[in-house]
Amino acid sequence: MVRTKVEIKRIEDKAKRHTTFTKRRQGLFKKTKELVKRCDAEAAVITFSLAGNIFAFGHPSVDNVVNRYIAATSAPELGEVVPVHEEAEDAVIGTNEDEETLGLEVPLDDMGMTELEELDRTMTEMKKKVVDKIDGIISCSKN
């Protein structure tokens, strides 16, 4: 069986575009997970749908990989203190099959009112933890 080359162009039909986005996103996450397992790598993938939904996958977590990338690509000024975030309690919304891997998949269109309220509570708790962590880092850097 020979594969034909598909021209890469925008899919005009909204339903087909959504279906393709969902399938390709899942495939991208699957390939990233495979890369992580086979090569003992750290990786993160973040996508935003046209509807504004955020889909993220990362190992050990998206935050760890993004923080590591930012630290590696931005050179601190001489004498500047660069905070290092230790592994903290991660809030997980949607887990993958692998217990080690944390992910974030929030397709809001598929959620009912109860699920949205639970997501809101979880996000509020997560925001509080982030604010507390930032306050702790700021107070430590002042000392």
Helices and strands as residue ranges (DSSP letters): H 14-39, E 43-48, E 54-59, H 62-73, E 102-105, G 108-110, H 113-142
